[in-house]
């Protein structure tokens, strides 16, 4: 539900949540956001087949702005995705036009559920390929390139880091393309605000400056902080730990478990950045986390809220039911085959060609380091097959133990489990 008039407390809420890492003139931005409905945009380059955590932060921020009465333009980078923003090290591999078109369509489908397309401040999805594809090189250089001093472009952090190892003219020119997006939206749709991730600050302010130089116009910008791991390193697509939004790339169960396992030191930040809980609700959770940390109420709330936001309430309920069953607190047979399979594959299932003794399965899945350790685990009462304690070290699963005709669930103690796909 979007508001009819701007919410004057919006900027205060964004600041309290820690969503403004840098901004252009903050007083001017506050004045603009309270004077009337501001048209704003945020861009998503199709550099992977799915959006991820960093994109989710921009989508929730766009929704906050729209809920406060402002009008979103969600930009799919069909043109900029052909190049990609310069990496901190090494040249990007350029994707084919067909790949970029496919990923652009995936991005379009993924961004649309997060905003409303109804009401006086209805959202619009645009693709920068539409105004870039027919632009001639001469027109681009005359109308856009002339406004970018090379010395300022060389001063950008990413460019400076790449100068020794080398950077192509293609990646060097990315800032011109993204800045042109802001100018085009400013001219055609009256967009006067852009937000994005902190690593986009140079590109975003490039657009603000281009609007000033080319049209003598006034535009605003702010960027959100980069969300990093507790050790300060980035979550990313290349480190193998990306939080994908596409359920085919990361099952809702695995997605829910990811948030459930957020480090204690990051829960408060994550609740502020990624949920729509009020300040009073979040501060109440923080108080409970301090008084009763063993309840892990912050992680539980975070996992439920974000999974529901991205995948819907039904998938959240299924993820919770699967977790309860897999850790011995529910009926495995009550889970749908699809839910069970997604949960086990998401947790890293082991495939075996045929049924073998439980001792061998414990070793095969990594729950025990050796057959001797596996036998001791069974003897000590710490091994479970489909949530039933295994009493006999010589036990072998039977065909009727297979859940859905395919799966076995092994557990060691209360916290370690593994799925086995047979056949």
C-alpha positions in Angstrom: 0.0 0.0 0.0 1.6 3.3 -1.1 0.9 6.7 0.5 -0.8 9.6 -1.2 1.6 12.2 0.2 5.3 12.0 1.1 6.2 10.9 4.6 8.3 13.6 6.3 9.9 11.0 8.6 11.4 9.0 5.7 14.9 10.3 5.9 15.0 10.0 9.6 14.0 6.3 9.3 16.7 5.7 6.6 19.3 7.2 8.8 18.3 5.2 11.8 18.4 2.0 9.8 21.9 2.9 8.6 20.9 3.0 5.0 22.7 6.2 4.1 26.4 5.7 3.7 27.0 8.8 1.5 24.7 11.3 0.0 24.7 14.6 -2.0 23.5 17.6 0.0 21.4 15.9 2.8 19.5 19.1 3.6 18.5 19.6 0.0 17.5 15.9 -0.2 15.3 16.2 2.9 13.7 19.3 1.5 13.0 17.5 -1.8 11.6 14.4 -0.1 9.2 16.4 2.0 8.1 18.9 -0.7 6.3 16.3 -2.9 6.5 12.9 -4.6 10.1 12.5 -5.9 10.7 10.3 -8.9 13.7 8.1 -8.2 15.6 5.2 -9.8 17.8 2.3 -9.0 19.6 0.1 -11.5 20.2 -3.6 -11.7 22.8 -4.9 -14.2 22.2 -8.5 -15.5 25.7 -9.8 -14.8 24.4 -13.1 -13.4 21.3 -15.3 -13.9 19.9 -14.1 -10.5 19.8 -11.1 -8.2 21.6 -11.4 -4.9 21.8 -9.9 -1.4 23.2 -6.5 -2.6 20.3 -6.2 -5.0 17.8 -7.1 -2.3 19.0 -4.2 -0.2 18.3 -1.8 -3.1 14.9 -3.4 -3.7 13.9 -3.0 0.0 15.2 0.6 -0.1 13.1 1.3 -3.2 10.0 -0.1 -1.5 10.7 2.1 1.6 10.8 5.2 -0.7 7.6 4.1 -2.5 5.8 3.4 0.8 6.7 6.9 1.9 5.0 8.4 -1.2 7.7 8.5 -3.9 7.7 7.1 -7.4 10.2 4.3 -8.3 11.8 3.6 -11.7 13.5 0.2 -11.6 16.2 0.1 -14.4 17.3 -3.2 -16.0 20.7 -2.7 -17.4 20.3 -4.4 -20.8 23.0 -2.1 -22.2 25.3 -1.6 -19.2 25.1 -5.4 -18.5 26.8 -5.9 -21.9 29.9 -4.3 -20.3 29.7 -4.5 -16.5 31.0 -2.1 -13.9 34.8 -2.4 -13.6 36.0 -5.0 -11.2 38.6 -4.3 -8.5 41.0 -6.7 -10.2 41.0 -8.2 -13.7 38.9 -7.5 -16.8 35.3 -8.8 -16.9 34.4 -11.6 -19.3 31.8 -10.1 -21.7 28.6 -12.1 -22.0 26.8 -12.6 -25.3 23.9 -10.5 -26.4 21.5 -13.5 -26.0 22.8 -14.2 -22.5 22.3 -10.6 -21.5 18.8 -10.5 -22.9 17.9 -13.7 -21.0 19.4 -12.4 -17.8 17.7 -9.0 -18.3 14.3 -10.7 -18.5 15.1 -12.7 -15.3 16.0 -9.4 -13.6 12.8 -7.8 -14.8 10.7 -10.7 -13.3 12.6 -10.6 -10.1 12.4 -6.9 -9.3 8.6 -6.5 -10.0 7.2 -8.2 -6.9 9.0 -5.8 -4.5 7.1 -2.6 -5.6 3.6 -1.6 -6.4 2.5 -0.9 -10.0 -0.8 0.8 -8.8 -1.7 4.1 -7.4 -0.5 7.7 -7.9 3.1 6.7 -7.4 3.1 3.4 -9.4 6.4 1.9 -10.3 7.8 1.7 -13.8 10.4 -0.8 -15.1 12.7 0.5 -17.8 15.6 -1.0 -19.8 18.6 1.2 -20.7 19.1 -0.8 -23.9 16.1 1.0 -25.3 17.8 4.4 -25.4 21.4 3.2 -25.8 21.2 0.6 -28.7 20.5 3.2 -31.4 22.9 5.8 -30.1 25.8 6.5 -32.6 29.4 6.7 -31.3 29.7 10.2 -32.6 26.6 11.4 -30.7 27.7 9.6 -27.6 31.1 11.3 -27.6 29.7 14.7 -28.5 26.7 14.7 -26.1 28.0 12.7 -23.2 31.8 12.2 -23.4 32.5 15.9 -23.6 31.2 16.4 -20.1 33.7 14.0 -18.4 37.2 15.3 -17.7 39.6 12.4 -18.0 41.5 13.5 -14.9 38.4 13.0 -12.8 37.7 9.6 -14.3 41.3 8.6 -13.5 40.8 9.6 -9.9 38.1 7.0 -9.3 39.2 4.4 -6.8 38.5 1.4 -9.0 40.2 2.9 -12.0 43.3 3.9 -9.9 43.6 0.3 -8.6 43.4 -1.1 -12.2 45.8 1.3 -13.9 48.9 -0.8 -13.2 47.4 -4.1 -14.2 45.4 -2.5 -17.0 41.9 -1.5 -17.7 40.2 -1.5 -21.1 38.5 1.5 -22.6 35.3 -0.5 -22.5 35.3 -0.7 -18.7 36.8 2.7 -18.3 33.8 4.2 -20.1 31.2 2.4 -17.9 30.6 5.5 -15.8 29.6 7.4 -18.9 26.9 4.9 -19.7 25.5 4.8 -16.2 25.5 8.6 -16.0 23.7 8.8 -19.3 20.9 6.6 -17.7 20.3 9.2 -15.0 20.3 12.0 -17.6 17.9 10.1 -19.9 15.5 9.4 -17.0 15.8 13.0 -15.8 14.9 14.3 -19.3 12.2 11.8 -20.2 10.5 11.0 -16.8 11.5 13.8 -14.4 13.6 11.5 -12.3 15.7 13.5 -9.8 17.1 11.0 -7.3 19.2 7.8 -7.7 20.2 5.4 -5.0 22.5 2.3 -5.1 25.2 0.5 -3.3 28.2 2.2 -1.8 30.5 0.8 -4.5 28.4 2.7 -7.0 29.0 6.2 -5.5 31.4 7.3 -8.3 29.0 6.2 -11.0 26.0 7.7 -9.3 27.6 11.1 -8.6 28.8 11.0 -12.3 25.1 11.1 -13.3 24.3 14.0 -10.9 27.2 16.0 -12.3 26.2 15.1 -15.9 22.7 16.5 -15.3 24.2 19.7 -13.9 26.7 20.1 -16.8 24.4 19.1 -19.7 21.0 20.6 -18.5 21.9 22.9 -15.6 19.6 20.6 -13.6 19.5 19.6 -10.0 19.6 16.0 -8.9 20.1 14.0 -5.7 21.7 10.8 -4.7 22.5 8.5 -1.8 24.1 5.1 -1.4 23.6 2.3 1.1 26.5 0.7 2.9 28.1 -2.5 1.6 27.0 -5.4 3.8 30.1 -7.5 4.7 30.8 -10.6 6.7 31.9 -10.3 10.3 35.5 -10.3 9.2 34.9 -7.4 6.9 35.2 -9.3 3.6 32.5 -8.9 0.9 29.6 -11.3 0.2 29.8 -11.7 -3.6 29.0 -13.7 -6.7 32.5 -15.0 -7.1 33.4 -16.1 -3.6 30.9 -19.0 -3.8 28.8 -17.7 -0.9 26.3 -15.5 -2.8 22.8 -15.2 -1.4 20.8 -15.7 -4.6 17.1 -14.7 -4.8 16.2 -17.2 -7.5 14.7 -20.3 -5.8 16.3 -22.5 -8.5 19.8 -21.3 -7.5 19.2 -21.2 -3.8 16.2 -23.1 -2.3 13.9 -21.3 0.1 15.0 -23.7 2.8 18.7 -22.9 2.3 17.8 -19.2 2.0 16.0 -19.4 5.4 18.8 -21.3 7.0 21.3 -18.6 5.8 19.5 -15.9 7.7 18.9 -18.2 10.7 22.7 -18.5 11.0 23.6 -14.8 10.8 26.3 -14.0 13.3 25.0 -12.4 16.6 27.1 -9.3 15.9 25.2 -8.7 12.6 21.6 -9.4 13.5 20.6 -5.9 14.6 22.1 -4.4 11.4 20.4 -7.0 9.2 17.0 -6.4 10.9 17.3 -2.7 10.2 18.4 -3.1 6.6 16.4 -6.0 5.3 13.1 -6.0 7.2 10.1 -3.7 7.4 9.7 -4.1 11.2 9.2 -0.8 13.0 11.9 0.8 15.2 9.9 -0.2 18.3 9.7 -3.8 17.1 13.4 -4.1 16.3 14.4 -2.5 19.6 12.1 -4.9 21.4 13.8 -7.9 19.7 17.3 -6.4 20.5 16.3 -6.2 24.2 15.2 -9.8 24.1 18.4 -10.9 22.4 20.4 -9.3 25.2 18.2 -10.8 28.0 17.7 -14.2 26.5 20.4 -14.8 23.8 19.7 -18.6 23.8 16.3 -18.0 22.2 18.0 -16.6 19.1 14.9 -14.5 18.6 16.7 -12.0 16.3 17.9 -14.7 13.9 14.5 -16.4 13.9 12.6 -13.2 13.2 15.2 -12.1 10.5 14.9 -15.5 8.7 11.1 -15.5 8.8 10.8 -11.9 7.7 13.3 -11.9 4.8 12.2 -15.4 3.5 8.6 -14.3 3.4 9.6 -11.0 1.7 11.5 -12.8 -1.1 9.7 -16.2 -1.4 6.3 -15.8 0.3 4.7 -17.1 3.6 4.1 -20.6 2.2 7.8 -21.2 1.5 8.8 -19.8 4.9 6.4 -22.3 6.5 7.8 -25.1 4.4 11.3 -24.1 5.3 10.6 -24.1 9.0 8.7 -27.4 8.8 11.7 -29.0 6.9 14.2 -27.7 9.4 12.1 -29.0 12.4 11.9 -32.4 10.7 15.5 -32.6 9.7 16.7 -31.8 13.2 14.4 -34.3 14.8 11.5 -32.0 15.8 9.0 -33.0 13.2 7.7 -35.7 10.9 9.9 -36.2 7.8 7.1 -38.1 6.1 4.8 -35.1 6.4 7.0 -33.0 4.2 6.3 -32.8 0.5 8.8 -34.7 -1.7 9.8 -31.4 -3.3 10.3 -29.6 0.0 12.4 -32.5 1.4 14.5 -32.8 -1.8 15.2 -29.0 -1.9 16.2 -28.9 1.7 18.5 -31.9 1.5 20.1 -30.8 -1.8 20.5 -27.3 -0.4 22.3 -28.8 2.6 24.6 -30.9 0.4 23.1 -34.3 -0.1 25.2 -37.4 -0.8 24.3 -39.7 -3.7 24.8 -43.4 -3.4 23.9 -46.0 -6.1 22.3 -48.5 -3.7 21.4 -49.1 0.0 24.5 -49.8 2.2 24.9 -50.2 6.0 24.3 -47.2 8.2 28.0 -47.3 9.3 29.1 -46.8 5.7 26.5 -44.0 5.2 27.8 -42.1 8.2 31.2 -42.2 6.7 30.1 -41.5 3.2 28.1 -38.3 4.3 31.0 -37.1 6.4 29.1 -37.4 9.7 31.8 -39.8 10.8 35.5 -39.8 9.8 35.9 -43.6 9.9 33.8 -46.8 10.2 35.2 -47.2 13.8 33.9 -43.7 14.7 30.6 -44.5 13.1 30.2 -47.7 15.1 31.0 -45.8 18.3 28.4 -43.1 17.5 25.8 -45.8 17.0 26.8 -47.7 20.2 26.7 -44.4 22.2 23.2 -43.7 20.9 24.1 -40.7 18.8 23.1 -41.9 15.3 19.6 -41.5 13.8 18.0 -42.8 10.5 14.9 -40.8 9.5 14.8 -39.5 13.1 14.8 -43.0 14.6 17.7 -43.9 16.8 19.9 -46.6 15.3 20.6 -49.3 18.0 22.5 -51.9 16.0 26.0 -51.1 14.5 25.2 -53.6 11.8 21.9 -52.0 10.8 21.1 -51.6 7.1 18.3 -49.4 5.8 15.4 -51.2 4.0 13.7 -50.1 0.8 10.7 -49.1 2.8 12.9 -46.6 4.8 13.3 -44.5 1.6 11.2 -41.3 1.9 9.5 -40.7 -1.4 11.2 -43.8 -2.7 14.6 -41.9 -2.8 15.7 -40.2 0.4 17.3 -41.2 3.7 18.0 -38.7 6.4 21.0 -39.4 8.7 21.6 -37.4 11.9 24.4 -37.4 14.4 23.5 -35.9 17.7 21.1 -32.9 17.7 22.8 -30.6 15.2 24.4 -32.5 12.4 22.4 -34.2 9.6 22.9 -35.3 6.0 20.7 -36.4 3.2 21.3 -39.5 1.1 19.8 -39.8 -2.3 19.7 -43.5 -3.3 19.6 -44.7 -6.9 
